[in-house]
Amino acid sequence: MRWVMKFPVLLIALMLSMAMMLSVGATEIMLVDLLTGRADAVSETIFWEIRLPRVLLAIIVGAGVSVAGAVIQGLFRNPLADPALIGVSSGAALFAAGYMVLDLHTTAFGLLGVSGSAFVGGLLISWLVLEIGKRSGTVSSMLLAGIAFNSIAIAGVGLFSYLSSDLELRSVTFWALGSFNGADWSGVSIALIIPVAIVLLIRESKNLNAVTLGDKEAYYLGIDITRLRQRIVVLTAVIVGVGVALTGIVAFVGLVVPHLVRLTSSSNHSVVIPGSALLGAILVLLADGAGRSIIAPAELPIGILTALLGGPFFVYLIMRQKGKLGI
Amino acid sequence: MTLKLKNCRYGVGSQLLLEDVSASIPSGRVTGILGANGAGKTSLVHVAAGYERAQSGAISLDEIDLKSWSREEKAKKIAVLPQTATLDFPFSVEEVVLMGRIPHESDQATNRVLVAKVLNMFALTDFAQRSYTSLSGGEKQRVQICRVVSQVIDDLSHAHLLFDEPIAPLDIAHQVAFFKLVRDLAVKGAAVGLVLHDIELACQFCDEIILMNEGKILDAGKPAKIITSDSLQQAFDVAVTVTQGPKGTIQLSFRD
């Protein structure tokens, strides 16, 4: 399966998936018609205003959450780690749910909106986790702090769901399950910070490789662990915070995608990070396509699909690759 | 080209781990660091290499205060293998050893040549593409040793190599191969420091011995001078007769 993970193969697969996802949907759009100017006005509007931003957002967010997973696994030296471990997703969910249920749009928070609140929540919780980790100085204490904050945030989301009205509960739930339904150009332009963060993370590949050896080992290779940890957590929080803010939680992608890349090509982060970005973009794009086709014209939230497909596949990988993952 | 500690004191919380320690790991020599569990051997290594900060005293690398060396420059001169190396990702053996080249600006082609050379030194050439996580404990240790050696292989005359209990997971043949490897590196100018538990092997392969007890240096010097029934009684609290053999070898017989 090694050949599948070659970059050119992944790039071509991404292009093909993109072309397919731009065409299919409630309205079939022939890309050839569009390119040759033979498409009608409705198709053009659907293409430019709805489908293209949605596809671009799926690509960017898919790439982002996968890269976030890859670097968090490296930083925690644990192939089972997930960006959720630094509390960013649950922090974002907590603030978004709080915003919706407490009717904060009438207060100063109204300026932030649901997405802005989610972003702030994600950053705030991961900053707390990072601070606690910094004080005790070890990666494991950061991990434990992450678990604690996750539980608190999830309990908070539960509490808000309990307090919410039926209508609010529906939006909290739908948002927590993830969807690219609201994608527009303003969302895409905000999401452009994600590729920037990915490029910055690719530049940390060597350092991340060293960190997998251990804190002492990385120190003796000349790496400032504390600073590196800060950079990784902040960049991850930006990626996941923006991603969750715009599209809700896309589950399991950050865990499964880097795994697939490691199992089929290399553990070297200079391969794992770009490989995860490409594969994550493809898988989320296809999952979004499936989500809007399976029960069309209704939509299945993408988070449900990614977890339903990703979960069993992950179990299968663990069983098949016993011993090779080093868990 | 010597790594020197002068009157160093280091502790964690209220526990004093090193007390008034002065020692040196000189270039061209293999120095064995011996002592009972908790004697301060590992602390000595981490304080000497800068991972842990001494609360008082001075550490110098090539006669310059260790604190004035930048992190990157220090990593080009001091390579350390800590006691427990854990790596849970299926990197290839070559990729793991290549990590030793991280402090250097040398290009990937040069690095691969150097890594191939180091793997060959420890008979690991055939393992280069194997997955690290599929290796046995002893094989993993050999890979880690190669990684540490590759960190300083291009300038051995300025190299300081510190290994914390490097031979524990190795079989006897690879223990001997390891000592031959580090002796060869010392001949080429490297300063080598080894935390060891095997006193007989230490006497046979080390030029100098630092004997530690309860955070202090009990004695330091040539093995034949340092390792005696009395010093071992003091350091390890065991009754042992030391019999001198040919070429600096010794034999220990334990008494009731």
Interface residues (C-beta under 8 A of the other chain):
Chain A: G74 R77 N78 P79 K206 N207 N209 A210 T212 L213 G214 K216 E217 Y219 Y220 L221 G222 I223 D224 R262 L263 S266 S267 N268 G323 K324 L325 G326 I327
Chain B: H46 A49 Y51 R71 E72 K74 A75 K76 I78 A79 V80 P82 T84 A85 T86 L87 D88 F89 P90 F91 S92 E95 V96 M99 G100 I102 P103 S131 Y132 T133 S134 R147 Q151
